[in-house]
Every structure is written in C-alpha cells, then in structure tokens.
C-alpha cells in the first residue's frame, strides 16, 4: 500500500501527508488548529514543503482509492494492539503503542506475499532492480 500512496502519478507524497494527518490527531486530538496550522508548529521528517489544503484532500482521495487495504490494516491493528493489550492507562500509552506497531508493520514484519521478507527489504530490492534497469537503458 505504501508504494501505491507514493505513486508518482499524483505528484505528491500522499504517504507523508496521511502520516501528518494521523500524527495531528494522535498528538493533538483536542487541537482546534487543523492539520495545516498544526504542521507549522511541528517538524516531521520527510514532510513536503508548502503543503496546502488541496494536497490534504488529494491524500484523502488516495486513501479512498485503497479503502479495502486501509480497512484491513486498521482491523489488524485493532486485533493486535488495541484489543490484545487491553486496558489503556492514558492517551500517551495508546500513542506510543501505535507508533511502535506502525514502525514494526512498515519495516520489520515478515510478509508472505513478499516471500517472507520485510517490506523494507522488499522496497530496497525493488529500488535496486529499478536502478539496474535505468542503468541498462
């Protein structure tokens, strides 16, 4: 799904924008600033410059294009973290466990559809093969 959200056809890093919207809600759930004004107050690595309201709307459209995959990941997260770990003592604890799970899910889990390698390893192999094709052309 990450590769689909980073698709060059949209001309923007949808994944980074979705991450910003998610972090905005996790870190400042009571904030009345809205995501754009909140982004002016924080530093998020790999955030594109000059994010506009239109960019955020296009990011939401990209999520809707992959709604089934998004729902599948949310269901997995709820089963593995929210329900499994049980009673939560604070919003900060939920935030920390969420960030830990997202980090594991994006980088460290073994994925059967990828030949039992991590998504990070699959992306590195894909990038290397793309570079070899570009060099050969």
Backbone as CSV, one residue per row, in Angstrom:
resi,resn,N_x,N_y,N_z,CA_x,CA_y,CA_z,C_x,C_y,C_z
1,UNK,0.822,-1.188,0.000,0.000,0.000,0.000,0.866,1.252,0.000
2,UNK,1.990,1.202,0.716,2.877,2.359,0.771,3.325,2.796,-0.604
3,UNK,3.680,1.824,-1.464,4.128,2.165,-2.814,2.988,2.827,-3.593
4,UNK,1.765,2.346,-3.401,0.620,2.941,-4.098,0.399,4.379,-3.659
5,UNK,0.598,4.650,-2.368,0.400,6.007,-1.870,1.535,6.942,-2.257
6,UNK,2.705,6.371,-2.622,3.823,7.202,-3.064,3.863,7.310,-4.586
7,UNK,2.804,6.894,-5.241,2.755,6.881,-6.700,3.102,8.236,-7.292
8,UNK,3.946,8.225,-8.307,4.366,9.457,-8.963,3.261,10.125,-9.751
9,UNK,2.208,9.377,-10.086,1.144,9.974,-10.902,0.371,11.059,-10.167
10,UNK,0.406,11.039,-8.852,-0.284,12.084,-8.090,0.589,13.323,-7.939
11,UNK,1.882,13.171,-8.067,2.785,14.314,-7.978,2.983,14.844,-6.569
12,UNK,2.609,14.073,-5.546,2.841,14.474,-4.165,3.025,13.235,-3.316
13,UNK,3.650,13.391,-2.171,3.908,12.267,-1.282,2.694,12.062,-0.380
14,UNK,1.750,11.275,-0.883,0.499,11.040,-0.170,0.770,10.381,1.175
15,UNK,1.713,9.458,1.202,2.017,8.760,2.444,2.445,9.747,3.536
16,UNK,3.296,10.694,3.197,3.738,11.686,4.183,2.567,12.547,4.656
17,UNK,1.675,12.903,3.754,0.530,13.735,4.134,-0.440,12.976,5.026
18,UNK,-0.688,11.704,4.705,-1.562,10.889,5.558,-0.926,10.725,6.929
19,UNK,0.386,10.497,6.960,1.099,10.386,8.238,0.927,11.672,9.048
20,UNK,1.026,12.812,8.404,0.870,14.088,9.112,-0.536,14.223,9.685
21,UNK,-1.545,13.855,8.904,-2.922,13.947,9.404,-3.138,13.000,10.585
22,UNK,-2.564,11.804,10.505,-2.681,10.837,11.596,-1.972,11.348,12.847
23,UNK,-0.734,11.820,12.687,0.006,12.347,13.833,-0.706,13.549,14.444
24,UNK,-1.314,14.380,13.617,-2.069,15.525,14.121,-3.172,15.062,15.069
25,UNK,-3.880,14.030,14.682,-4.968,13.530,15.527,-4.431,12.814,16.755
26,UNK,-3.324,12.065,16.616,-2.766,11.346,17.766,-2.132,12.289,18.782
27,UNK,-1.378,13.264,18.284,-0.618,14.147,19.171,-1.440,15.303,19.712
28,UNK,-2.433,15.721,18.973,-3.213,16.887,19.387,-4.706,16.654,19.126
29,UNK,-5.290,15.620,19.759,-6.687,15.292,19.462,-7.673,16.395,19.806
30,UNK,-7.338,17.262,20.749,-8.249,18.337,21.133,-7.922,19.651,20.438
31,UNK,-6.926,19.635,19.581,-6.489,20.854,18.914,-7.560,21.374,17.971
32,UNK,-7.750,22.652,17.990,-8.678,23.299,17.059,-7.919,23.929,15.901
33,UNK,-6.591,23.708,15.845,-5.775,24.333,14.813,-6.060,23.806,13.416
34,UNK,-6.366,22.546,13.300,-6.436,21.943,11.980,-5.037,21.520,11.559
35,UNK,-4.966,20.595,10.632,-3.694,19.980,10.278,-2.694,20.970,9.690
36,UNK,-3.122,21.870,8.818,-2.179,22.794,8.185,-1.514,23.719,9.196
37,UNK,-2.307,24.306,10.085,-1.727,25.194,11.097,-0.884,24.406,12.084
38,UNK,-1.304,23.165,12.402,-0.530,22.313,13.297,0.826,21.998,12.678
39,UNK,0.868,21.735,11.363,2.129,21.441,10.684,3.120,22.590,10.805
40,UNK,2.631,23.811,10.921,3.519,24.965,11.098,4.197,24.974,12.464
41,UNK,3.670,24.183,13.412,4.198,24.208,14.772,5.089,23.015,15.103
42,UNK,5.193,22.047,14.179,5.974,20.832,14.444,6.935,20.563,13.290
43,UNK,7.891,19.689,13.545,8.815,19.244,12.498,8.603,17.751,12.282
44,UNK,8.229,17.377,11.076,8.038,15.976,10.732,9.013,15.645,9.609
45,UNK,9.870,14.623,9.820,10.832,14.268,8.771,10.129,13.904,7.462
46,UNK,10.745,14.273,6.365,10.285,13.945,5.010,8.939,14.591,4.651
47,UNK,8.569,15.657,5.347,7.322,16.347,5.018,7.575,17.284,3.834
48,UNK,6.749,17.187,2.796,6.941,18.080,1.646,6.778,19.544,2.049
49,UNK,7.450,20.425,1.326,7.325,21.870,1.564,6.015,22.371,0.969
50,UNK,5.463,23.399,1.572,4.299,24.082,1.006,3.041,23.249,0.923
51,UNK,2.736,22.460,1.954,1.525,21.642,1.953,0.307,22.552,1.993
52,UNK,-0.657,22.259,1.126,-1.893,23.048,1.064,-3.091,22.178,1.431
53,UNK,-4.217,22.839,1.607,-5.464,22.121,1.882,-5.775,21.163,0.733
54,UNK,-5.526,21.591,-0.495,-5.775,20.755,-1.671,-4.922,19.478,-1.624
55,UNK,-3.671,19.585,-1.173,-2.814,18.406,-1.040,-3.433,17.406,-0.054
56,UNK,-3.940,17.911,1.063,-4.541,17.025,2.058,-5.790,16.351,1.503
57,UNK,-6.582,17.086,0.747,-7.777,16.484,0.132,-7.387,15.399,-0.868
58,UNK,-6.350,15.639,-1.661,-5.882,14.639,-2.622,-5.339,13.406,-1.897
59,UNK,-4.710,13.609,-0.738,-4.228,12.476,0.053,-5.402,11.632,0.551
60,UNK,-6.470,12.289,0.973,-7.658,11.559,1.411,-8.286,10.797,0.243
61,UNK,-8.293,11.383,-0.951,-8.789,10.684,-2.140,-7.969,9.425,-2.401
62,UNK,-6.647,9.528,-2.242,-5.773,8.365,-2.449,-6.092,7.262,-1.445
63,UNK,-6.387,7.647,-0.212,-6.777,6.648,0.786,-8.067,5.954,0.371
64,UNK,-9.014,6.726,-0.128,-10.280,6.148,-0.557,-10.091,5.206,-1.742
65,UNK,-9.105,5.471,-2.585,-8.800,4.570,-3.704,-8.338,3.210,-3.206
66,UNK,-7.835,3.155,-1.985,-7.313,1.916,-1.393,-8.055,1.577,-0.102
67,UNK,-9.351,1.863,-0.063,-10.139,1.715,1.167,-10.108,0.294,1.719
68,UNK,-10.160,-0.718,0.863,-10.157,-2.101,1.349,-8.860,-2.424,2.078
69,UNK,-7.738,-1.997,1.515,-6.452,-2.237,2.161,-6.355,-1.473,3.475
70,UNK,-6.839,-0.243,3.495,-6.804,0.568,4.714,-7.624,-0.115,5.808
71,UNK,-8.826,-0.575,5.469,-9.676,-1.242,6.461,-9.023,-2.517,6.974
72,UNK,-8.336,-3.248,6.100,-7.645,-4.465,6.508,-6.547,-4.161,7.518
73,UNK,-5.762,-3.123,7.260,-4.680,-2.739,8.173,-5.253,-2.252,9.500
74,UNK,-6.335,-1.478,9.449,-6.953,-0.995,10.688,-7.476,-2.163,11.518
75,UNK,-8.093,-3.143,10.864,-8.581,-4.327,11.577,-7.455,-5.096,12.234
76,UNK,-6.354,-5.250,11.524,-5.181,-5.933,12.069,-4.640,-5.175,13.282
77,UNK,-4.549,-3.857,13.162,-4.066,-3.022,14.264,-4.962,-3.169,15.495
78,UNK,-6.277,-3.125,15.279,-7.192,-3.246,16.415,-7.049,-4.598,17.104
79,UNK,-6.913,-5.663,16.299,-6.786,-7.006,16.878,-5.461,-7.172,17.614
80,UNK,-4.368,-6.682,17.020,-3.040,-6.923,17.582,-2.639,-5.954,18.684
81,UNK,-3.199,-4.760,18.682,-2.763,-3.768,19.674,-3.906,-3.348,20.579
82,UNK,-4.916,-2.753,20.020,-5.973,-2.149,20.842,-6.675,-3.198,21.708
83,UNK,-7.167,-4.279,21.093,-7.889,-5.287,21.864,-6.952,-6.203,22.651
84,UNK,-5.823,-6.567,22.090,-4.912,-7.517,22.716,-4.262,-6.948,23.978
85,UNK,-3.828,-5.697,23.905,-3.134,-5.104,25.050,-4.081,-4.597,26.124
86,UNK,-5.371,-4.539,25.802,-6.382,-4.313,26.817,-6.524,-2.916,27.368
87,UNK,-6.635,-2.822,28.680,-6.941,-1.562,29.346,-5.806,-0.555,29.173
88,UNK,-6.168,0.637,28.757,-5.185,1.689,28.490,-5.203,2.676,29.642
89,UNK,-4.020,3.071,30.092,-3.907,3.991,31.227,-3.964,5.451,30.810
90,UNK,-3.541,5.726,29.543,-3.521,7.119,29.101,-3.506,7.179,27.580
91,UNK,-3.814,8.353,27.056,-3.720,8.567,25.614,-2.274,8.441,25.153
92,UNK,-1.333,8.856,26.000,0.080,8.740,25.671,0.508,7.292,25.474
93,UNK,-0.041,6.391,26.277,0.272,4.976,26.125,-0.248,4.447,24.790
94,UNK,-1.451,4.831,24.420,-2.017,4.431,23.127,-1.158,4.982,21.998
95,UNK,-0.760,6.242,22.110,0.080,6.873,21.092,1.395,6.122,20.934
96,UNK,2.046,5.805,22.051,3.338,5.110,21.998,3.188,3.729,21.360
97,UNK,2.197,2.954,21.789,1.992,1.614,21.235,1.635,1.681,19.749
98,UNK,0.884,2.708,19.362,0.531,2.886,17.952,1.776,3.153,17.117
99,UNK,2.621,4.050,17.577,3.852,4.358,16.842,4.764,3.137,16.765
100,UNK,4.845,2.351,17.843,5.648,1.135,17.839,5.120,0.144,16.800
101,UNK,3.795,-0.048,16.774,3.189,-1.010,15.858,3.373,-0.559,14.413
102,UNK,3.170,0.724,14.137,3.337,1.234,12.775,4.772,1.055,12.308
103,UNK,5.718,1.304,13.189,7.120,1.107,12.848,7.392,-0.358,12.523
104,UNK,6.899,-1.263,13.346,7.067,-2.696,13.088,6.391,-3.087,11.774
105,UNK,5.155,-2.636,11.577,4.377,-3.011,10.390,5.063,-2.544,9.110
106,UNK,5.612,-1.336,9.121,6.230,-0.776,7.919,7.637,-1.287,7.646
107,UNK,8.336,-1.730,8.682,9.755,-2.042,8.485,10.153,-3.474,8.821
108,UNK,9.588,-4.061,9.849,10.155,-5.293,10.390,9.340,-6.572,10.203
109,UNK,8.063,-6.487,9.900,7.254,-7.712,9.827,7.617,-8.515,8.590
110,UNK,7.554,-9.826,8.702,7.752,-10.700,7.553,6.427,-10.816,6.818
111,UNK,6.460,-10.646,5.522,5.242,-10.598,4.718,5.236,-11.761,3.743
112,UNK,4.222,-12.618,3.830,4.171,-13.815,2.985,4.092,-13.475,1.501
113,UNK,3.380,-12.415,1.145,3.259,-12.039,-0.267,4.574,-11.503,-0.840
114,UNK,5.515,-11.182,0.038,6.812,-10.672,-0.405,7.903,-11.738,-0.306
115,UNK,7.510,-12.990,-0.108,8.497,-14.055,0.014,9.106,-14.139,1.403
116,UNK,8.321,-13.784,2.403,8.743,-13.830,3.806,9.977,-12.965,4.080
117,UNK,9.968,-11.777,3.491,10.958,-10.759,3.827,10.192,-9.541,4.328
118,UNK,10.908,-8.602,4.906,10.247,-7.412,5.448,9.876,-6.456,4.307
119,UNK,8.873,-5.613,4.510,8.543,-4.606,3.496,9.730,-3.704,3.175
120,UNK,10.526,-3.399,4.190,11.703,-2.567,3.965,12.700,-3.259,3.027
121,UNK,12.932,-4.554,3.240,13.827,-5.312,2.356,13.268,-5.396,0.942
122,UNK,11.943,-5.574,0.831,11.315,-5.643,-0.490,11.452,-4.323,-1.227
123,UNK,11.274,-3.221,-0.516,11.404,-1.915,-1.150,12.841,-1.663,-1.593
124,UNK,13.801,-2.051,-0.759,15.212,-1.896,-1.139,15.534,-2.714,-2.389
125,UNK,15.040,-3.961,-2.444,15.284,-4.812,-3.612,14.626,-4.220,-4.856
126,UNK,13.423,-3.692,-4.688,12.723,-3.061,-5.812,13.507,-1.853,-6.327
127,UNK,13.970,-1.023,-5.403,14.733,0.162,-5.802,16.038,-0.214,-6.497
128,UNK,16.714,-1.256,-5.993,17.954,-1.711,-6.624,17.694,-2.225,-8.030
129,UNK,16.616,-3.000,-8.205,16.316,-3.537,-9.539,15.911,-2.411,-10.485
130,UNK,15.224,-1.388,-9.977,14.855,-0.239,-10.815,16.092,0.517,-11.264
131,UNK,17.063,0.647,-10.366,18.314,1.329,-10.716,19.084,0.552,-11.778
132,UNK,19.084,-0.793,-11.664,19.763,-1.614,-12.660,19.119,-1.479,-14.033
133,UNK,17.777,-1.429,-14.053,17.056,-1.245,-15.321,17.362,0.122,-15.908
134,UNK,17.368,1.160,-15.053,17.677,2.508,-15.517,19.090,2.582,-16.076
135,UNK,20.054,1.913,-15.402,21.436,1.917,-15.861,21.587,1.198,-17.201
136,UNK,20.789,0.139,-17.383,20.878,-0.641,-18.621,20.260,0.101,-19.799
137,UNK,19.328,0.987,-19.517,18.606,1.693,-20.593,19.392,2.811,-21.180
